[in-house]
Amino acid sequence: MQGIFYFASHPALWKPLRSKLAPYLTLYSSVLGSMFFFTYLPQLAVMAIVNGPLAVFTTALLILNESSTITMTLSKNYILREAILDTFDGTLLARNSTEIVAQGRELKPRGDSIERLGKALKAPFKKFSINELVRYVIYLPLNFIPGMLGGSCRVFPPRCSCLL
């Protein structure tokens, strides 16, 4: 919450994200529109079998969730990459952490925290690749481990106390 309030109270930090707002909204609306157009009826047919009369609503929620995931992946990797980096570095400059920012970026002597940012010397984000996608799919089943471990600790508390 503190970060949200800090961002809201420092309008200089809005500059990088404001410039990317139109491309992001275009991407989101095109992904959402195409997802509803191409996948709503097939998913509604399956959900009608599973959910009955609530299928209309659950299918809409499912498509909104899928669209959000697709939009997040595409926007973070292609649209918002530099804006996120500029906002992060600008926040560090606004908090007088110039030494940290200077290690990975050229700094200009004058201006507000965003205007002082120069060319990035280091690339903190990896490019989106097929390797990353395969790694994500392979590690996806590991997400079930905390749920199973947490469930077993609730059922057998004395045996799991050493794990907590």
VMD Tcl script that draws the C-alpha trace (Angstrom):
set ca {
  {0.00 0.00 0.00}
  {2.85 2.35 0.76}
  {4.15 1.99 -2.80}
  {0.77 2.81 -4.28}
  {0.49 5.95 -2.16}
  {4.06 6.94 -3.03}
  {3.41 6.49 -6.75}
  {0.13 8.43 -6.55}
  {1.75 11.32 -4.69}
  {4.69 11.73 -7.12}
  {3.33 12.71 -10.56}
  {6.83 12.79 -12.08}
  {6.87 8.99 -11.87}
  {3.75 8.77 -14.06}
  {5.55 9.98 -17.21}
  {6.91 6.63 -18.47}
  {3.66 4.78 -17.86}
  {1.46 7.56 -19.23}
  {3.25 7.35 -22.59}
  {2.51 3.62 -22.79}
  {-1.15 3.88 -21.81}
  {-2.59 4.08 -25.35}
  {-0.64 1.04 -26.69}
  {-1.54 -0.93 -23.57}
  {-5.25 -0.15 -23.82}
  {-5.18 -0.99 -27.54}
  {-3.54 -4.33 -26.80}
  {-5.97 -5.10 -23.99}
  {-9.06 -4.25 -25.99}
  {-7.90 -6.24 -29.02}
  {-7.01 -9.29 -26.93}
  {-10.28 -9.10 -24.99}
  {-12.37 -8.60 -28.12}
  {-10.72 -11.43 -30.01}
  {-10.95 -13.77 -27.02}
  {-14.68 -13.13 -26.66}
  {-15.22 -13.42 -30.41}
  {-13.28 -16.65 -30.96}
  {-13.50 -18.52 -27.65}
  {-16.71 -17.54 -25.87}
  {-19.08 -20.00 -27.56}
  {-16.78 -23.06 -27.42}
  {-15.99 -22.42 -23.76}
  {-19.65 -21.71 -23.02}
  {-20.56 -25.14 -24.43}
  {-18.11 -26.87 -22.09}
  {-19.03 -24.71 -19.12}
  {-22.74 -25.34 -19.69}
  {-22.12 -29.03 -19.09}
  {-20.09 -28.34 -15.97}
  {-21.81 -25.29 -14.45}
  {-25.33 -25.41 -15.83}
  {-27.19 -22.07 -15.85}
  {-24.25 -20.17 -14.33}
  {-22.12 -20.99 -17.37}
  {-22.81 -17.61 -18.98}
  {-21.19 -15.78 -16.07}
  {-18.39 -18.24 -15.37}
  {-17.40 -18.30 -19.04}
  {-17.19 -14.51 -19.08}
  {-15.02 -14.58 -15.94}
  {-12.84 -17.29 -17.48}
  {-12.30 -15.27 -20.65}
  {-11.54 -12.12 -18.65}
  {-8.94 -14.08 -16.68}
  {-7.39 -15.58 -19.81}
  {-7.32 -12.18 -21.52}
  {-5.70 -10.62 -18.49}
  {-2.95 -13.26 -18.49}
  {-2.28 -12.88 -22.21}
  {-2.27 -9.09 -21.97}
  {0.03 -9.11 -18.96}
  {2.53 -11.41 -20.67}
  {2.59 -9.46 -23.92}
  {2.61 -6.01 -22.34}
  {5.34 -6.75 -19.80}
  {7.58 -8.25 -22.47}
  {6.99 -5.84 -25.33}
  {5.22 -2.61 -24.29}
  {5.92 -1.86 -20.64}
  {9.48 -3.14 -20.24}
  {11.21 0.26 -20.49}
  {8.41 2.06 -18.62}
  {8.69 -0.30 -15.65}
  {12.47 0.12 -15.59}
  {12.20 3.92 -15.85}
  {9.61 4.08 -13.07}
  {11.71 1.88 -10.79}
  {14.90 3.83 -11.43}
  {13.04 7.13 -11.13}
  {11.72 6.06 -7.75}
  {15.24 5.25 -6.60}
  {16.45 8.66 -7.79}
  {13.56 10.40 -6.04}
  {14.59 8.62 -2.84}
  {18.23 9.77 -3.23}
  {19.67 6.39 -4.21}
  {21.69 7.71 -7.14}
  {24.62 5.34 -6.48}
  {22.44 2.31 -7.12}
  {20.97 3.71 -10.33}
  {24.36 4.92 -11.59}
  {25.67 1.35 -11.59}
  {23.31 0.34 -14.39}
  {22.34 3.56 -16.13}
  {23.72 6.86 -17.37}
  {22.45 9.83 -15.36}
  {21.96 13.41 -16.48}
  {22.90 16.17 -14.03}
  {19.60 18.12 -14.08}
  {15.86 17.56 -14.11}
  {13.36 15.62 -12.05}
  {13.83 11.96 -11.25}
  {12.59 10.75 -14.66}
  {14.29 13.45 -16.75}
  {17.67 12.58 -15.20}
  {17.52 9.03 -16.54}
  {19.81 8.33 -19.47}
  {20.61 5.24 -21.46}
  {20.42 1.91 -19.62}
  {23.84 0.26 -19.37}
  {22.55 -3.08 -18.08}
  {19.46 -5.01 -19.13}
  {17.69 -6.16 -15.96}
  {14.94 -8.08 -17.78}
  {15.39 -11.13 -19.95}
  {13.84 -11.14 -23.38}
  {10.78 -13.34 -23.83}
  {11.84 -16.61 -25.43}
  {10.69 -20.13 -26.08}
  {13.14 -21.30 -23.40}
  {11.32 -19.22 -20.79}
  {7.96 -20.58 -21.93}
  {9.15 -24.20 -21.74}
  {10.68 -23.59 -18.31}
  {7.38 -22.09 -17.11}
  {5.38 -25.09 -18.35}
  {7.82 -27.56 -16.78}
  {7.80 -25.80 -13.40}
  {4.03 -25.26 -13.39}
  {3.26 -28.49 -11.49}
  {5.49 -27.32 -8.64}
  {2.79 -24.78 -7.77}
  {0.74 -27.60 -6.29}
  {3.36 -28.50 -3.68}
  {2.65 -25.68 -1.18}
  {-1.07 -26.47 -1.29}
  {-0.48 -30.15 -0.64}
  {2.11 -29.46 2.03}
  {-0.11 -26.87 3.69}
  {-3.08 -29.26 3.60}
  {-1.10 -32.10 5.11}
  {0.14 -29.78 7.87}
  {-3.44 -28.93 8.76}
  {-4.42 -32.60 8.92}
  {-1.28 -33.85 10.70}
  {0.02 -30.85 12.74}
  {2.47 -32.63 15.09}
  {4.32 -34.29 12.24}
  {4.68 -31.09 10.18}
  {5.79 -28.71 12.92}
  {9.42 -29.06 11.90}
  {8.57 -27.80 8.39}
  {7.06 -24.56 9.65}
}
mol new
graphics top color blue
foreach p $ca { graphics top sphere $p radius 0.5 }
foreach p [lrange $ca 0 end-1] q [lrange $ca 1 end] { graphics top cylinder $p $q radius 0.2 }
display resetview
